[in-house]
Amino acid sequence: MAVRDAYTALRDRLSGDADSGNITVLEANEAAPGSNIGELETTLGERAARDQQLQAAAETLLARLPTERVEHARSKIDLRHARGVQVGDHNTQHNTFG
């Protein structure tokens, strides 16, 4: 429940923004989770640089995410037969399949 409350606080802070593009980016991620991470990071980063309350809401959300469960789940992923897949954060990948 704490994660949901922190996310709601972040979303509410964005909803009050005059720039509706910020909430549009968040809604796009809600519709297709993970599909626009780069755009979401850029938009929120730019806005948070100007809005300390938004920055605090984002930090609260990140602090409440269950990192142990995420790391445990990552360690259980079986990618032996996968091609062109990365697990982790902030990766860059260039593939050539022949």
C-alpha positions in Angstrom: 0.0 0.0 0.0 2.9 2.4 0.7 4.1 2.2 -2.9 0.6 2.9 -4.2 0.3 5.9 -2.0 3.7 7.3 -3.0 2.8 6.8 -6.7 -0.6 8.5 -6.2 1.2 11.5 -4.6 3.6 11.7 -7.6 0.7 11.4 -10.1 -1.3 14.1 -8.2 1.7 16.4 -8.3 2.0 16.0 -12.0 -1.8 16.4 -12.5 -1.7 19.9 -11.0 0.9 20.9 -13.6 0.0 23.4 -16.3 1.9 21.3 -18.8 -0.4 18.4 -19.6 2.4 16.7 -21.5 3.8 15.5 -18.2 0.7 13.6 -17.2 0.3 12.3 -20.8 3.8 10.7 -20.6 2.8 9.1 -17.2 -0.5 7.8 -18.6 1.3 6.3 -21.6 3.5 4.4 -19.2 0.5 3.2 -17.2 -1.2 2.0 -20.4 1.9 0.1 -21.6 4.3 -0.2 -18.6 7.9 0.3 -19.5 7.2 1.3 -23.1 8.4 4.9 -22.8 10.9 4.8 -19.9 13.4 7.2 -21.7 10.7 9.7 -22.3 9.3 9.3 -18.8 12.8 9.8 -17.2 13.5 12.9 -19.3 10.1 14.5 -18.7 10.1 13.8 -14.9 13.8 14.8 -14.6 13.3 18.1 -16.3 10.2 18.9 -14.2 11.7 17.6 -10.9 14.7 20.0 -11.5 12.2 22.9 -11.2 9.8 21.4 -8.6 11.1 20.3 -5.3 7.8 18.8 -4.2 7.8 16.6 -7.3 11.3 15.6 -6.6 10.5 14.6 -3.1 7.4 12.6 -4.3 9.6 10.7 -6.8 12.3 10.0 -4.1 9.6 8.8 -1.7 8.3 6.4 -4.4 11.7 5.1 -5.2 12.5 4.6 -1.6 9.4 2.5 -1.1 9.9 0.1 -4.0 10.7 -3.4 -2.8 14.3 -3.7 -4.0 15.0 -7.1 -2.4 12.0 -8.6 -4.3 13.2 -7.0 -7.5 16.7 -8.3 -7.2 15.4 -11.8 -6.2 13.2 -11.8 -9.3 16.1 -10.8 -11.5 18.2 -13.7 -10.2 15.4 -16.2 -11.1 15.1 -15.2 -14.8 16.1 -18.0 -17.2 17.4 -16.5 -20.4 19.4 -19.5 -21.7 17.4 -19.6 -25.0 16.8 -15.9 -25.4 18.5 -13.7 -28.0 19.0 -9.9 -27.7 18.0 -9.6 -24.1 19.5 -7.7 -21.3 18.7 -7.7 -17.6 19.8 -4.8 -15.5 19.6 -1.1 -15.4 21.0 1.6 -17.8 22.2 -0.9 -20.5 23.1 -0.2 -24.1 22.9 -3.1 -26.6 23.7 -3.5 -30.3 22.6 -6.7 -31.9 23.4 -8.3 -35.2 21.7 -11.6 -35.9 22.7 -13.6 -38.8 
